[in-house]
């Protein structure tokens, strides 16, 4: 565990970057520091590995004051990932990743073997091993940065806005990769970001900091979204915090309808047999059961269903792994107001669900949440549920 005890960082000009901060960062979890610019997030992170020395207070690593360790030894025991990766441009990808093991005295072959293993772990093609950083995309470079930080198998990983310089699609992929790696390795990760969505997605615990280096709230993401500590936290979370909270409600319990689903090669009897009482549209699938699009029943003619004439069905969701937020998003973006559910393996349709049914599930989830903690929900939560 990392314990930050009444830590202050005051610069010679009198500027206070962090003010009497106390925080306990649990082992084998991702703790995210989030807040507006100038709130002391990066300063706090850098005090953990003594790139910045605190003016007051103590930081304990597994009960030992970090000031008692030689600074180089401390830093080599912690992986460090920054924005734009910070790679050595004159070294190959393999040698970049092998940097810390070589500094620790590992042999060349052992270090490179470890580097190849980590390239695979972070999703990098082994063919990139002999290339140089400038020959890689931004997302690939960030993966190299993560691999290099993990090379000596440090128990602690410090990450300072590592994904902020890449586009949203690559960023999502890197976030998913980090969660996968963390599930496998169980590191103690301290992650800095200014993006509340990233904090909610990645964090086991989230520390919201306010300008001046004060801690505003420290809580799991679901609690943070349900019960912000004060107006500052509520404003920082944004007007759509109720929607974000739906990410913590599983979609597995949604009641799916299969009656409105027909294959593209359906016969007239099959089309006529489908009950459209509850659904005014039929979802057409390909011969493998994957979704193609929506059609009104009267527009379907047996043997003459054309995929290009169907209404788009949008992005489907997977009930076993996705949340109510994902299901609601699918329904809202669908031209029919219905979301398509598919299985995780082959993307075959398992059913469809309406906005109304999803809304009922949201109300039920909110009701269970009130019963669990005994507290009334805030106005934003009630609005989403309705």
N, C-alpha and C positions, 0 to 999 in steps of 0.2 A: 504493500500500500504506500502511496505517496501522500504525505500529510503536509499541507501548507498551513503554518501556524502564525497568524498575526503578521503577515509579511507586508512590508512597505518598500516601494522603490521611489526614492526621491533623488532627482538629478541636481547637480550643482547650481543650476539657475532657479531652483525652487520648485520646478515642475514635479508634481506627484503623479506618477504613472499608475501605481498600484497602492492602495491605501488600506492597510490592516486587513488584508485578505486571509481568511481561514477557509480551508477546503480539504476534505478527505477524498482522495481519488482511489476507488476500489481496484483491487487486482483483477486481471483477466477480463477487463471491460473496456468500453470506449467512452471516455469522458470528453464531452465537447464544451469548449469555451466559446461563447457566442455573445455578440453585442455590437454596438455601433463603433465607428472609428474613434480611436483615442480612449477606449475603455480599459486598456491594459492587457488584452488577450495575449498578444505576442510577447510582451514583456514578461508576463507570468510564465509562459511556456519556456522562454529563454532562461528564466531564473532556475528552472528545474534542472537544466544541465549546465548551469553557471556560465552561460554565455553573457548573462547579465547578473551581477551580484546584488542581492537585496540590501537595502539600507538598514532594515530592521526585521526582526522575526526570524523564524527557522523553517527549513524545508527538510523533512525526514523521509528517507527512502528505506522501507522495511525497518523503521524505528531508529535508523542511524542518520545523524545530521550530515547532509551532503558536504558541508564545509570541512568535514573530517577526512574526506577522500581527496586524493590528488585529482586535479581538474581533468587531466587527460584520461585518467583511468575511468572517471565518472562518465565522460562523454563517450568513450568507447563502449561503455556498457548500455548505452541508449542509442537506438536508431533515430535518425533525424531526417525528415522529409520536408522540403520547402517548395514553394511555388516555382514553376519552371525547372524543377528537378535539381538544378545546381550541379550538373554533371561535368566531369573533366573532358573538355572537348578534344584533347589530344590522345585520349585513351579509347580503346574499343569498348563496346558494350560489356563484353565479358570481363575486361579488366576494371571497368568502372564498378561493377558489382563486387568484384573481388578485392576492392580497395581496403576495407577494414580488416578482413581476415589476414591480408598480407601485412598490415600494420601490427597485427597481433602476433605475428611470427609464424603464421601458417605457411606451409610450402606452396610453391607455385601451382603444382598440379592439384593439390587438395583445395586450394582457394578457387581455382577455375572449375573444378568439379562441383563445388558448392554453388558457384555462380550459375552453372548450367541448370542445376536442380531448381534454383530460384527463378530462373527465366521461365521454366515450365510452370512453376507455381503461380506466378503472376500473369500468366497468359501471354508470354512472348514467344514468338517462333524462334526455335534454335538457330535458324538460318541468319538471324540478326546478330549473332554473337560477335562476328568480326567487323561489323559496321561501326561507324562513329556517330555520336549523338546528332550531328547536323543532318544525318541521313535518315533520321526517324521522325515520325509525326510527334506532335505535342503529347498526345495520349500515350504513345509508346515510350516517350522519354519519362513521363511520370511513372509508368510501370517500372522502368529501370531504377528510378529513384526509390521506389518502394522496395524493390529487390535488394538494392544496395544497403538500405537501412536494416533489412532483415538478415543480411549475410552472416553476421557473427552470432545470430540467434539471441539478440538482446531481449531481456524481459520487458523492457520499456520502449515504446515507440512514440516519438514526438512528431506531430505533423502540423505544419504551419501553412494553412490555406493551400494545401497541395494541389487541389483540383480547380482552383478558381480561374486559371488561365486557359482552360480548354472549353470547347463548345459544349452546349447542354447534353447532346447525345453521348459524347465521349465521357463527359462528367458522370452521367448516370452509370455508364459501364464501369468506370473506375470505382464509384461508390459501391456498386454490387460486388466488384472484385475484392474490395477491402473487407466487406462483410463476410464474404466466403473465406478469405484468408484468416480472418479473426476467428471464425467458427472452427477452423482447423487448428490454429496455433494458440489461441487464447492469450494474446499479449495484453499488457497494460498500456492502453493507447490514450494519449492526450491529444486532442484534435482541435485546432483553431479554425473558425470560419466566421464570416459575417452573414452567412445565408441560413436563415432559420429553418428552411425546408431541409437543407443538408444536415443541420443539427438534429432535427427530429428524426430523420431517416437513420442516421448513423449512431446516435448517442444511446448508450445504456443509461447514462446520466447526463444532464445538460446544465451547465452553469451559465446563467444569463448575467452579464456584467453591464454596469452602467458607467457613463463617463466619469472619470476620476478614479477608476480602478476599484469600485465597490461591487460587491456581490449582491445582486438583486434577488436571485432565486436559484436554488440548486435542487433539482428534482428529476425523476424519470420523465421522458417526453410526454407520456399520456397524462400524467398529473399536471405537468406544466401547462398543457393545452386546456385541461379541464378547470384548473384552479390557479390562474396567475396570481402572484403574490400581491401585486399592486398595479396601479394605472400604467406605470412605465413598462412593466413586463407585458401587460395586456396590449399596449400600443405597439410594442416591438413585435409581438406575435402576429399582429395584423388583424384586419377585419374578418379574414377567412379562417381563423383558428379553429372554428367549429368543423369546417370541411377537413382540415388537417387531422383533426382528432379521429375522423372516421377511418384513418389508416390503421388504427389499433383495434378495430372491430372486424372480425373475420367474415368473409362472404360465404363460408361453408354451409351455413344454415339456411340460405335462401331457398325458397320453394320454386323449383324450376318446372316449366311446362315443356313437354315434348310434343304435344298434339300439333302445334303450329309448325313443325319441322318436316319438310318433304325433300326427297332427293330430286336432283335435276332430271332424272329419267323416270319420274313418277308416272304411273298410269292414271287414266281418268278416274278410275275407281279409288285409287290411293288419294288423289287430290280431293275428291268428293267426301271421302271418309274422314278427313281431318276436321276436328271440331274447332271452329273459330269463334266460339262464344266468348272466350276470355281474351282472345287476341285477334285484332282486325287484320293482321298481316300473317303471311306464311314466310318462314325462313327457308330458302332453298340451299341445299348442300350439294357438293360435288359427289361423285361416286364413292369417294373415300370418307364421306361424312364431314368434310370440312366446309365451313360457311362460305357461301357465294354472295348472297344478298337477299333483300326482302322483296315481296310482291304482294299486291292485293289478290285475294283468292280468285276473283272473277277474271283477273288478267292472266291466269295460268291455264295453258292448254297442254294436255298430255302430249308428250313427244315433241313439243315445240317451245320449250322453255329456253330462252336465250339469256346467258349470264350477263351480257352487256346491257340488257334492258332492265336489270334488277336495280332496286335502290341499294346503296352501299350499306353494309352492316357494321362498318366501323371496326375498331379494335375490340376483340373479345376479352373476357376475363376468365381466370381459372379459379373456381370456387374453393378448391383445397388450399391454395396458396395466396390468393389475392384478398384484398380487404373490401369492405363496403364502399370505401372511397373509390376504389378502382371500378367496382360494379356500377356505382352511381355515375361516374365519369363516362363509362361506356353507354349507359342509357341516355344521358343528357346529349351526348354527341351523335346518337343514332337519329336518323330522320324519322323513325317510327316511334321513338321514345322507349324502345325495348333494347335490353342488353343481351348479348349472346355469350353463353357459357360454353367453354371447351375443356377437354381433358388436358392434363399437363404433358402427356407423352406425345400424342400425335396431332393435337389441335383439332380433334373431332368434336362436333357439337354434342353437348350433353343436355342442352335445354335452353330456354329463353326466359327472361324475367322482366317485368314491367317496372317503370319508375315508381308506381304506386306500391308494389310489393317491396321494393328496396326501401321506400320511405317508411313503411310499416316496420321493417327490420331495424331501421335506424331508431325509430321511436322505442322499440323494444330494448335495443342496446343501451340507449340513454337511461331508460327506466331501471335496467339492471345496474347501471353505474351508480345511480342515486341510492339504490338499496345497498350496494357494496360499501360506499363510503359514508353514507348517512348525511351527505351534504346536498343542498339544492344545486342544480346546475345554473350556470350563468346565462345571461340573455342570449349570447351568441350561440350557445349550445342548443337552447330551446328553439331558436330560429331555424337552425339546420334541421333539427328533428321534425319540425313542422313542415 
